[in-house]
């Protein structure tokens, strides 16, 4: 496998990062990026990472500190697997928007070589990102990871972000489905294009942890399980157990 290095640490310091890390991502890092922690010399063997099976593919979960080291040394490209509204609100500097599970029309990731290291991320902390990573692996990308702890841990550590981080506490939607364990469940706020995902557990239960911005309690959320779809106000969905209508 051929490993590409997009930038050196010196190039990062000279603010050339985003143009190389994200095809249609952000411009040069801003003031918050210059305050980011210095990368450590820590390296980890990707073969040691935990892996989860998602849609028939084994997806490696990379520790956030390792992914930041890759980022700071220009050794990976980053793809945000959330909805566009969340991407516009706050994202890893230089990341492109490539939503789960299949990307979007004219997806910039489609222009990346299949042997380049790609790190997907989301905020839930790795449900949407693992779905996106699974699709990429299925499509022949050879070196794909997700940030195990998710976007908010990245931001909490002071690593480079663009936009205003959403700090609100997660609102939890609990439900049950007759689908097989491991099948995905999505929650979507259509007007703002904010999405989260979860997986059906062995007992048929699931929990969707929403870190959506600027939503009132009466905002309508669509919960799409493999065997049903429910659309209801957020307050209703978080006050009881969601089940087939």
Buried (B, 14 or more C-beta within 10 A) or exposed (E): EEEBEBBEEEBBEEBBBBBBBBBEBBEEBBEEBEEBEEBEEEEBEEEEBEBBEBBEBEBBBBBBBBBBBBBBBBBBBBBBBBBBBBBBBBBBBBBBBBBBBEBEEEBBBEEBEEEBBBBBBBBBBBBBBBBBBBBBBEEEBBBBBBBBBBBBBBBEEEBBBBBEBBEEEBBEBBBBBEBEEBBBBBBBBBEBBBBBBBBBEEEBBBBBBBBBBEBEEEBBBBBBBBEBEBEBBBEBBBEEEBBEE
